Amino acid sequence: MKKLMKLMVAVTIVLFSTNTFAEELGLKLSSFAAPKKSAKSSADKAFEGKGSKTVSLGLGMSSYLGTFGSGGYSSYFGGRGYYGGLYGGFWYSGTLSVQAEFGVHDYVGVGIVTGVGGRNYRGGGGVLYVPVGIFANFHFFQLIEDKTSKDIHGDKLDLYAGLNVGSGLAVSFPASSSNIGGMLFVGPQVGVKYFFKPKIGVYAEVGYGKSLMEAGISFKL
């Protein structure tokens, strides 16, 4: 028994001195297992997934389906408007937009959009729009990075596609009188965001409805 105790004490002294010597050389012998590669947390991604919140401010152009009011519905697809102006499918509005997106899944976000916009009529007067709508985006770039296990800069870059739909206020100002009504919009959008800071980035979108084309700045909350 005494011999066994002496042997255990000797082994302990050897292991302690060896480890101490290794640490002096900047080595660690206490663990021989290779460190596991840790997966990126949601905070390391441009789109942070479920529970995330992003607010974007942008300038651009929107294209709406049409307007409605006391004179009925007026389509922008080749029909004539309230005041005889010939409309086309890309009857656009310059728009200042504000949109907020909330992550409901690792790769899906839903949000609300509003803003203010307008344009001039060809025959005089103009129209003021105040859109209010909802949208959903699928952030496929984050999915690609997770599935390939490759660093494709998903911490800074976000590519997405989605759909938008909404209505809002449309106030027309022709030469002789005014008309207050509503407007409709629906369409797809594709976009890209690049976060040059952990919480601040820039974005650009193209599509139809809320965003014919648009660019601005995004903030993570």
N, C-alpha and C positions, 0 to 999 in steps of 0.2 A: 504493500500500500504506500509506504514511504517513497519507494522508488518511482511509483506511478505519479505521485504528487510532485516529486522533483522533476520528472520528465515534462509534466504539464507546465510547470513554472518556467522551465527552460525554453519550451516551445513558444510560450507567451512572450518571453523576453525577446526571442529571435524575431517573431512576427512584428512586435512593436518597434523594435530597432530598425527592421527592414522598411517598414512603412514610413517611419520618421525620416530615414535616409532618402527614400523615394520622394517624399514631399519636399525635401530640401532641393531636389533636382527638378521640381515642378511636375512630378508624376503622381498618379493616384493608383494604388494597388488594391484599394478597398473594394472596388467593383470591377469585375472582369466582363460584365455584360455590355454589349454595344448599346449606346443610347438609342431609344426609339425616336423615330421621326414624328414630331407632333404635328397634327393637322392644324391648318389655319383656323383661328377663331373667327366668328362673324365680324368682330371689330377690325380684322385685318383685310376685309373685303370692301370693294367699292360699293356694292350693294350688300348691306349687312343682314338681310333676311328678316325673319319674323321679329316684330317688335321695333324695327328701325323706323326712323322718321326723317324725311328729306323735304326741304322747301326750295323751290326754284323760281327765279324771277327772270323773265325773258322778253325779248322784242322780236317781232316777226310778222308773218301774215297768216290769216286763217281763211278758210273757205266754207261757207255755210250752205245748207240745203235750200233754205228759203225763209220767208217771213210770213207772219200771220197777224191779223188784226180785224178791224171793223169791215175792211174790204174783202175779207176772206184770206185764203192761203195763196201766196205768190211764190212759185218755185223759181230758183235760180238756174234751172237746167233748161235753157232755151225758151222759157216763157217770157211773157211781158209782165212787168211789175205794176205796182199801184199807179204809177204816173207815166206809164207807156215806155219806160226804158227797157231795152232788150237785154236780158240777163243771160249769162252763160254759166257753165258748170264750175268755172273757176272765178266767179265773182268774189273778189277777195276783200279782206278787211285788214288794215294795219292794226296790230294788236300788241298791247302791253299785258302780259299774262302773269298770273301767280298760281302756282300749283304745288300741292302738298301730297306726298306719297307716303303710304304706310305699309311696311312689310307684313304680309300675312302668311308667308311661307318662305323657305330658304331662297326661292327663286321667283316669287310672285309678289307684286305690290299693287295696291289699289289706292286711288286718290281722288281728290277734288281739284277742279280748275276754275278760275274766274279771271276777270281782268276788265279791260276797256279797250275798245277799238272803233274804227269807223273808216269811211271813205266818202269821196265826192260822187254825185251823180253826173252823168255826161251832160244832161240838160240843165244843170244847175241844182243847187241844194246839196244835201248829203244825208248820211245816216250814221247814227251813233249806236254801237253795240255794247251790251254788258252781258257776256256769256257766263253761264253757270253750268258746270257739267261734272261728270265722273269719268274715270278711266281705269284701266288695268294694264299692267305691263308684265311680261315674262322676261326675266333677266338671264338670257341663255348663256352669256359669256361666263357667268359664275358657275353654271352647271358644267360647262366644258372644262373649266379649270379643275373642278372637283373630280370629274370622271377621268381625266387624263393624268392627274397627279403631277402636272407640270406647272412650272411657274411661268404663266403668260401675263403677268402683271395685273392679275385680278384684284390686287389691293388698290390699284389706281384707276383701272379701266373698267367701264361698265357698258355693255351693249345690250339693248333691249328692244322688244317689239310689243305692240298692244293695240287696244281699241279704245275709242272715246265716244261718248254720247252726251247730249245736253240740250239745253234751251237757254232762254235769257231774254233780256229786254232789247228791243229795236226801236229807236226813235228816229223817224225820217223828217228831214227838213227841206221840203221842196221850195220852189220860189214863192208860192202863194199861201200854203198852209202846212201844217205839221200833222203827222200821224204817229201815234204811239201803239206799238204792238209787240209781238214777240218774234223770236227766231229759233231755228232748229239746226243742230249739227250732229253729225255722226261720221265716223271714219276710222281708219287705221293710223298708227304712227310707229315709226322706228327712230331710235335715238342712240346717242352715245354720250357718256359722261366721263370726264377725266378729272380726278382729284389730285391736284398738285400739292395740296395740304391735306392732312388727315380728315379735316371737317369742311374744306372748301374746294369746290371744283367748278368746271365749266361744262356746259352741255349744248347739244345741237339736236334738233328734231326735224324730220320731214314727214309728210303724210297728207291727210285730208281731214277736214273738220276743225278741231281746235288748233291744229298745227299744219298749215301748208308748208311753212318753213319757219324755223324759230331758233334762237340761240340766246344764251344767257349764263347765269351763275347759279350754282346749287350749294346749299348748306345742309350738312348733317346736324340734326338736333340730338 
